[in-house]
Amino acid sequence: MQNSFYQMLEERKRSQEICEIEKIKAIEAAKACVRLEERRIRQQMKEIEEERRRNQGEDLVFGENGELQLVTTNLSFTAEPRQVTNMMSPKLTILKHEKDEDEKIFQVDFRIAERNLKIFLEPNEIGSGNYLLKKFASVGVIFYLKTARAKLVATRILCVLQQIFTEEEILPDDVGWIKSIDGKWRYVEEGDLTWERVKKLAKK
């Protein structure tokens, strides 16, 4: 009778131990499921964020006062425009050689504070960020960006200007009397823009 009692206690103890083991296993399995679900959610959020970043872009816009600003698009919130340079109200004029209108130089007029300034650019060089930054810097233009991004923004500015702010002007070779296309004569003085002068100013 006593042996049966002890056997019953042993069996109960083993049963309790088995229950505890099963409970621990169940808890560990539940934790593993939770960890797996957390990893799945993190991966999903990572993929969503990567897709959002891929779809992000930047628009170059002109502010009310002529400021050049970058605006990040496709954000989950409204981004504030960021001024990217101290150059204001840029305008592009295409200067053509009177003797060969296929020859061109780009003139970019703008202002910094109260000063009206301009630079002259070789059309076949405007895809070079180094060239553009050097030419802009020569008259005091500053970009509020790291160099690599400033190069990209400078080339984008020229692309935008070609689309929206383009004028044309024909230049004579040198000073002196010249006959215009309409047959009229006019005198080009020292200091006036001539083809030879702008060619020199557009050099690297």
Steps between C-alpha positions, in 0.01 A plus 500: 500500500784732592684412179190586299482835677862577419453386144202731472708791632781420256258484211343828604845655528598370157171626362564842648854500358366402160242780525773746592714383208206524264417845637860615447494358147173678430640829634818462291294414193281807559810718542647357180176582315505853637866546396422363155204735463709794621769417241234473231353837595845664513586359157168619363552849644854504359370412154230768525760760604736398217216527249405842639860619466520370143189701416632818660621778277602862515346785306695816427265795543525877489377673813296819504812713546697322229666253739598161366354231723494121519180326609501128584197321351309183596553539874249401765501864611522840330866592458621857541678644192875535555696788348801354320702804390546872555433554128159655434275536193728337240421554132657338195585677174639312201765710327546416132793581275391744231704321230388151603188473715572132572782627724358585842598614846267493801469814712347457847388821672407499870536701815665451835355732763476832309768423240415405142751247369551270202712212378567362152499128429607269220189296405701178469629542857173556688471129578819528708428577863865595559491758220172650619605525866827665398323755277233579761758524780707747294230765557407407856225240461481263798311169512377390843566135418784252503712517185361186333140617542585857406633374164173318430290800602710738288447287188129472581474879528635535145254238373207684660615839371519368144136396525346807660717812484672504162566810289724542196744766389731520198855628558750652254859380484662816630458874561426741214222553250286197421202444277207330671281234341234766436753700295561774755847603612597540863823569683630244751705681764780386723341327800200378300456126471670353196541141393875504563451640848235249615705210357785602731269549798345153452833316512570264787 
